Amino acid sequence: MMKQAFFTRCLFFLTGILLLSLGITLTIKGQIFGVGSWDVLHIGLAKTMGLTIGTWSILIGLAIIAFDIVITKKFPLPGTFIDMFLAGIFIDIFNYLIPDIDGFWMQLLSYVCGLLLLGWGCGMYMVANLGIGPRDSLMLLMVHKLGWSVTRSRTTMEVSVALIGFLLGGPIGVGTVLMAFGLGPIVQFALTYNEKLFMRWTGVKSAVV
């Protein structure tokens, strides 16, 4: 039973990271609508500093982890570092493998699919409770310290990061606004659904939030 539960956690964890990384890449490919808040920052840094989007995702993640350690006085689980590095690597791999998408409707489809996959992937891997990514740990820090809901915390974080990224010269558009306000509810729904699914498969409550 213990082995089955651990295997299920690993399955949720890795599948979730894969889905959210693919989702991020698809939103980047739907570039005429703008990109997600964090990617406004990552792309802006990539253009000015010359590193890849995935590399900046990792570096920003390290900075957030350092901040989280200072606030909580706790060292994150190994899964947090695994998530950070895998997500950055997968983003660069998907960005290389998936060709640029032309046309309004194809980019719209790419963006919408990316948004849904990103939100679902976040909710899925968080349920595994093996350690969450730096950005989601920051979100949950707001939930626990401020008493906010996942939706409010995620939306506040996304809006703030988008504004900072814009000031640094990152691309912003209607899709950025949609993601800032729409991603939180998707993550909330995915968390609830995957928590129930996880309990059905393992009989164990994840208790992420």
C-alpha positions as CSV (number, residue, x, y, z in Angstrom):
1,M,0.0,0.0,0.0
2,M,2.8,2.4,0.9
3,K,4.6,1.6,-2.4
4,Q,1.4,2.1,-4.4
5,A,0.8,5.5,-2.7
6,F,4.4,6.7,-3.4
7,F,4.2,5.5,-7.0
8,T,0.9,7.4,-7.4
9,R,2.5,10.5,-5.9
10,C,5.4,10.3,-8.3
11,L,3.0,9.8,-11.2
12,F,0.9,12.9,-10.3
13,F,4.1,14.9,-9.7
14,L,5.9,14.1,-13.0
15,T,2.8,14.2,-15.1
16,G,1.7,17.5,-13.6
17,I,5.2,19.1,-14.3
18,L,5.1,17.8,-17.9
19,L,1.6,19.2,-18.5
20,L,2.3,22.6,-17.0
21,S,5.6,22.9,-19.0
22,L,3.8,22.0,-22.2
23,G,1.1,24.5,-21.3
24,I,3.6,27.3,-20.8
25,T,5.2,26.5,-24.1
26,L,1.8,26.6,-25.9
27,T,0.9,29.9,-24.4
28,I,4.3,31.3,-25.6
29,K,3.5,29.9,-29.1
30,G,0.2,31.8,-29.0
31,Q,2.3,34.9,-28.8
32,I,-0.1,37.4,-30.4
33,F,-2.3,37.3,-27.3
34,G,0.6,37.9,-24.9
35,V,2.1,35.4,-22.5
36,G,1.7,34.4,-18.9
37,S,2.8,36.8,-16.2
38,W,5.9,34.9,-15.2
39,D,6.8,34.5,-18.9
40,V,6.6,38.2,-19.4
41,L,9.4,38.4,-17.0
42,H,11.3,35.4,-18.3
43,I,11.1,36.5,-22.0
44,G,12.1,40.0,-21.1
45,L,15.2,38.8,-19.3
46,A,16.0,36.3,-22.1
47,K,15.9,39.1,-24.7
48,T,18.1,41.4,-22.7
49,M,20.5,38.9,-21.1
50,G,20.7,36.2,-23.8
51,L,19.8,33.1,-21.8
52,T,16.9,30.8,-22.6
53,I,13.4,31.2,-21.2
54,G,13.8,27.9,-19.3
55,T,17.1,29.1,-17.8
56,W,15.5,32.2,-16.5
57,S,12.6,30.2,-15.1
58,I,15.2,28.2,-13.1
59,L,17.1,31.3,-11.9
60,I,14.0,33.2,-10.8
61,G,12.8,30.0,-9.1
62,L,16.1,29.9,-7.1
63,A,15.5,33.5,-6.0
64,I,12.0,32.7,-4.8
65,I,13.2,29.6,-2.9
66,A,15.7,31.8,-1.1
67,F,12.9,34.3,-0.2
68,D,10.7,31.5,1.0
69,I,13.5,30.1,3.2
70,V,14.0,33.5,4.8
71,I,10.3,33.9,5.6
72,T,9.4,30.4,6.7
73,K,12.8,29.4,8.2
74,K,12.2,26.0,6.5
75,F,14.2,24.3,3.8
76,P,12.0,23.1,0.9
77,L,11.5,19.5,0.0
78,P,13.7,18.0,-2.7
79,G,10.7,17.9,-5.0
80,T,10.7,21.7,-5.1
81,F,14.2,21.7,-6.7
82,I,13.2,18.8,-9.0
83,D,10.1,20.7,-10.1
84,M,12.1,23.9,-10.8
85,F,14.8,22.2,-12.9
86,L,12.5,19.8,-14.8
87,A,10.0,22.6,-15.6
88,G,12.8,24.8,-17.0
89,I,14.3,22.0,-19.0
90,F,10.9,20.8,-20.4
91,I,10.0,24.4,-21.4
92,D,13.2,24.7,-23.5
93,I,12.7,21.2,-25.0
94,F,9.1,21.9,-25.9
95,N,10.0,25.3,-27.2
96,Y,12.5,23.7,-29.5
97,L,10.4,20.8,-30.6
98,I,7.1,22.7,-31.2
99,P,7.3,24.9,-34.3
100,D,6.2,28.5,-34.3
101,I,2.4,28.8,-34.9
102,D,1.0,31.2,-37.5
103,G,-2.5,32.5,-37.9
104,F,-5.0,34.0,-35.5
105,W,-7.1,31.0,-34.9
106,M,-4.2,28.5,-34.5
107,Q,-2.5,30.8,-32.0
108,L,-5.8,31.3,-30.2
109,L,-6.2,27.5,-29.9
110,S,-2.6,27.2,-28.8
111,Y,-3.0,29.8,-26.1
112,V,-6.3,28.4,-24.8
113,C,-5.0,24.8,-24.7
114,G,-1.8,26.1,-23.0
115,L,-3.7,28.0,-20.3
116,L,-5.8,24.9,-19.5
117,L,-2.8,22.6,-19.4
118,L,-0.8,25.0,-17.3
119,G,-3.6,25.3,-14.7
120,W,-4.4,21.6,-14.7
121,G,-0.7,20.6,-14.4
122,C,-0.2,23.0,-11.4
123,G,-3.2,21.4,-9.6
124,M,-2.1,17.9,-10.4
125,Y,1.5,18.0,-9.3
126,M,0.7,20.0,-6.1
127,V,-1.6,17.2,-5.0
128,A,1.4,14.7,-5.0
129,N,2.7,16.7,-2.0
130,L,6.3,15.8,-2.8
131,G,7.4,19.5,-2.9
132,I,6.0,22.2,-5.0
133,G,7.6,24.6,-7.4
134,P,8.9,28.0,-6.2
135,R,6.1,30.0,-7.7
136,D,3.4,27.8,-6.2
137,S,5.2,27.7,-2.9
138,L,5.0,31.5,-2.9
139,M,1.3,31.3,-3.7
140,L,0.7,28.8,-0.8
141,L,2.8,31.1,1.5
142,M,0.3,33.8,0.8
143,V,-2.6,31.4,1.4
144,H,-1.2,30.3,4.8
145,K,0.2,33.6,6.0
146,L,-2.5,35.9,4.8
147,G,-5.5,33.6,5.0
148,W,-6.3,34.1,1.3
149,S,-7.9,31.6,-1.1
150,V,-5.8,30.0,-3.8
151,T,-7.7,32.0,-6.4
152,R,-7.0,35.4,-4.7
153,S,-3.4,34.5,-3.9
154,R,-2.7,33.3,-7.5
155,T,-4.4,36.3,-9.1
156,T,-2.6,38.8,-6.9
157,M,0.8,37.1,-7.7
158,E,0.1,36.9,-11.4
159,V,-1.0,40.6,-11.7
160,S,2.1,41.8,-9.7
161,V,4.6,39.8,-11.7
162,A,3.0,40.9,-15.0
163,L,3.4,44.6,-14.1
164,I,7.0,44.0,-13.1
165,G,7.7,42.1,-16.3
166,F,6.1,44.8,-18.4
167,L,8.3,47.5,-16.7
168,L,11.3,45.4,-17.7
169,G,10.2,45.3,-21.3
170,G,8.5,41.9,-21.5
171,P,5.6,41.3,-23.9
172,I,2.2,41.8,-22.5
173,G,-1.3,41.4,-24.1
174,V,-4.9,40.4,-23.5
175,G,-3.7,36.8,-22.9
176,T,-1.6,38.0,-20.0
177,V,-4.6,39.6,-18.4
178,L,-6.7,36.5,-19.0
179,M,-4.1,34.3,-17.4
180,A,-3.6,36.6,-14.5
181,F,-7.3,36.4,-13.6
182,G,-8.2,33.0,-15.1
183,L,-5.3,30.8,-14.0
184,G,-6.3,30.9,-10.3
185,P,-9.7,29.4,-10.7
186,I,-8.3,26.6,-13.0
187,V,-5.7,25.7,-10.5
188,Q,-8.4,25.7,-7.7
189,F,-10.6,23.4,-9.7
190,A,-7.7,21.1,-10.7
191,L,-6.6,20.9,-7.0
192,T,-10.0,19.9,-5.9
193,Y,-10.6,17.3,-8.6
194,N,-7.1,15.7,-8.4
195,E,-7.3,15.6,-4.6
196,K,-10.4,13.5,-4.9
197,L,-8.8,11.3,-7.6
198,F,-5.7,10.9,-5.5
199,M,-7.7,9.8,-2.4
200,R,-9.7,7.4,-4.6
201,W,-6.5,5.7,-5.9
202,T,-4.5,5.7,-2.6
203,G,-7.0,6.2,0.2
204,V,-4.6,9.0,1.5
205,K,-5.5,12.6,1.8
206,S,-2.9,14.9,0.3
207,A,-3.8,18.0,2.4
208,V,-1.9,20.4,0.2
209,V,-4.0,23.4,1.2
